[in-house]
Amino acid sequence: MAVSDHVDLSTFMEGVKKRNPGQTEFVQAVQEVSQDVFEFIDDKEEYHEAQILRRIAEPDRVVSFRVCWEDDNHNIRVQRGWRVQNNNAIGPYKGGIRFHPTVTESILKFLAFEQTFKNSLTGLPMGGAKGGSNFNPSGKSDSEVMRFCQSFMTELYRHIGPDTDVPAGDIGVGSREIGYMFGQYKRITNRWEGVLTGKAIEYGGSQMRPEATGYGAVYFLQNMLQHAGEDIEGKTALISGSGNVATHAAEKITQLGGKVLTMSDSDGFVHDPDGIDQEKIDWIKRLKNERRGRISEYVDHFTDATFHQGKRPWNVSADLALPCATQNELNEDEAKALVTDGVIAVSEGANMPTTLEGVKVFQDAKIMYGPGKAANAGGVAVSGLEMSQNSERISWNQEKLGDMLTNLMEDIHDKCVEYGEEGKRDGQPSINYVKGANIAGFKKVADAMLAFGVV
């Protein structure tokens, strides 16, 4: 064994930063995982000899390509597309496609890295990947979105396949975009196969997929609370975002007897002290999915609510918090405000929405904190089940898939408890869910890589 195999965490992270200059989101994700994994592998020589963590923190490949398309005014537009295939040790690459002007290689590398551990936690045979473009579908016509998606898939199809890499949707990529991309894949290859998930029911999609991420984040929250002798019923909740994940998280909180106080978009947040009930959630779904409007319009229809321009909801007092919008939307000061106001649990519906400093605030305060790689794994879990249904040419009903999702989230919670328990606090088990998720996700991938040798 080489002496350099046993570097410390700071030396390892210096190497990551040097190899990935300017990629702050990716470095943050590696830091968050590595600080827990380093402790776990300290006395496990086989992981050091095979340089497992170094290999996981280096994507298998990063594909970058040009995407040319024509807008409705016949102007030629040029965007950049990517597919980051991080690790396929336990199954085909799996991870969403994101269309948003903030998309960069760093963000996609961080998401693919996180996806590797998230997919591992589900117990399903899926590796980790992510893709996307700096294209902004907001304000574009259906025809413009279609032309962009077709151009994007004209390059992407070379790098994906049902046994190679199976993308799904993400921010800016819903059923409309998936449909356009799947149609182009089918046109180019002359094959109908489960190469994308998140498809409509009519052409191979799965029941429960739209609800899965939001519902799963609430199921994970419920598991954390029940493990500590608590429950969602009667508690108030702050939710950020107003897209698919946020609206379904709000829906499930409401069904379980909680009261949702906030929802947001990039313009600001609405605070409804009467609670955002199912009727109001359905209105937000129509606003966002059909009219593609802004959350500020909410206060024109529900006049007891207030809109807070350019702000985030984390200074409102509540029992529970579910950040469901985007990465790094909850910082150190906002985490302190939540703790001061008495929040008892946080469950992340988005990917890495809390900064490292914010996570430390939650952990120091010993509140229940479910990281995204565990709490929002319900979406990719049901995507994995869609892959299985496509392979077998079958379709499961909503009740069966709902039961499977509930069981999967409970299993993920149990894995986090197994590797994250840190004694007791006030007579109750103290669980570091970040540590538990990182170690449980890492171990399965690492052991598979050891079995393959140095490849």
TAJO-V175542 format. One record per run of one state. SS is the DSSP state (helix for helix, strand for strand, loop for the rest). FROM is the first residue (numbers start at 1). TO is the last residue. If there is no record, write none. Layout:
SS;FROM;TO  SS;FROM;TO
This chain:
loop;1;2  helix;3;6  loop;7;8  helix;9;19  loop;20;23  helix;24;41  loop;42;44  helix;45;49  loop;50;51  helix;52;56  loop;57;60  strand;61;70  loop;71;75  strand;76;87  loop;88;91  strand;92;99  loop;100;104  helix;105;122  loop;123;125  strand;126;133  loop;134;141  helix;142;159  loop;160;160  strand;161;161  loop;162;164  strand;165;170  loop;171;172  strand;173;173  loop;174;174  helix;175;189  loop;190;195  strand;196;196  loop;197;200  helix;201;203  loop;204;208  helix;209;227  loop;228;235  strand;236;239  loop;240;243  helix;244;255  loop;256;258  strand;259;265  loop;266;267  strand;268;271  loop;272;277  helix;278;289  loop;290;294  helix;295;301  loop;302;305  strand;306;309  loop;310;312  helix;313;315  loop;316;319  strand;320;322  loop;323;329  strand;330;330  loop;331;331  helix;332;340  loop;341;344  strand;345;347  loop;348;353  strand;354;354  loop;355;355  helix;356;364  loop;365;367  strand;368;370  loop;371;371  helix;372;375  loop;376;377  helix;378;392  loop;393;397  helix;398;420  strand;421;425  loop;426;427  strand;428;431  loop;432;432  helix;433;452  loop;453;455
